[in-house]
């Protein structure tokens, strides 16, 4: 499956991001947003890969370490505007 842009891809996997956010809330991590999960994976894991399938991305979302996301958010919260990173510096994750 191919997507025209990152916004379209984000919309497609948003249900998985919402589910992961719920999982985080269940373990007491209440301040992480869907955007944080997306940005963490986009900037740390997906940046080094190409031609990811939708199922691989969803798997990454569900299997990412909760505390790695928590640390990312705590480290970056004062430096980053918490919005979806849709900058298309590379099309490799599409």
C-alpha positions in Angstrom: 0.0 0.0 0.0 1.4 3.4 -1.0 0.5 6.8 0.4 0.6 10.1 -1.3 2.1 11.9 1.7 2.9 11.6 5.4 -0.4 13.1 6.4 -2.3 10.3 4.7 -0.1 7.7 6.3 -0.5 9.3 9.7 -4.3 9.2 9.3 -4.1 5.6 8.3 -2.1 4.5 11.4 -3.7 6.8 13.9 -6.0 4.1 15.3 -2.8 2.2 16.3 -1.4 5.3 17.9 -4.6 5.9 19.9 -4.4 2.3 21.1 -0.8 2.6 22.2 -1.7 5.9 24.0 -4.4 4.0 25.9 -1.8 1.3 26.8 0.5 4.0 28.1 -2.3 5.4 30.2 -3.0 2.0 31.7 0.6 1.9 33.1 0.4 5.5 34.4 2.0 7.4 31.6 -0.8 9.9 31.0 0.8 12.8 29.3 2.0 11.1 26.0 0.1 12.0 22.9 -0.3 10.2 19.6 2.0 12.8 18.1 4.7 11.9 20.6 4.6 8.2 19.6 4.7 9.0 15.9 7.5 11.5 16.3 9.6 9.2 18.5 9.3 6.3 15.9 9.8 8.6 12.9 12.9 10.2 14.4 14.5 7.1 16.0 13.4 3.9 14.3 11.8 4.7 10.9 14.5 7.2 9.9 16.9 4.3 9.3 14.5 2.2 7.3 12.9 2.2 3.9 9.9 0.6 2.2 8.1 -0.2 5.5 4.8 -1.9 5.2 1.8 -0.7 7.0 1.8 -3.8 9.2 5.5 -3.3 10.1 4.7 0.3 11.2 1.7 -0.8 13.3 3.8 -3.6 14.8 6.5 -1.0 15.7 3.8 1.2 17.4 2.5 -1.7 19.5 5.9 -3.0 20.4 7.8 0.2 21.1 9.1 0.3 24.7 6.8 2.5 26.9 9.6 3.9 28.9 11.6 4.8 25.8 8.7 7.0 24.7 8.3 8.4 28.2 12.0 9.3 28.2 11.8 10.9 24.7 8.8 13.0 25.8 10.4 14.1 29.0 13.7 15.0 27.2 12.0 16.8 24.4 8.9 18.4 25.9 10.5 21.7 26.6 12.2 21.9 23.2 9.5 20.6 20.8 6.1 21.9 19.8 3.9 18.8 20.3 2.5 18.5 16.9 2.6 15.8 14.2 5.9 15.9 12.3 4.8 15.7 8.7 8.0 17.2 7.2 8.8 15.1 4.2 12.5 15.2 4.3 12.5 11.7 2.8 9.9 9.6 1.3 11.5 6.4 2.4 8.9 5.5 5.1 6.0 5.7 2.6 
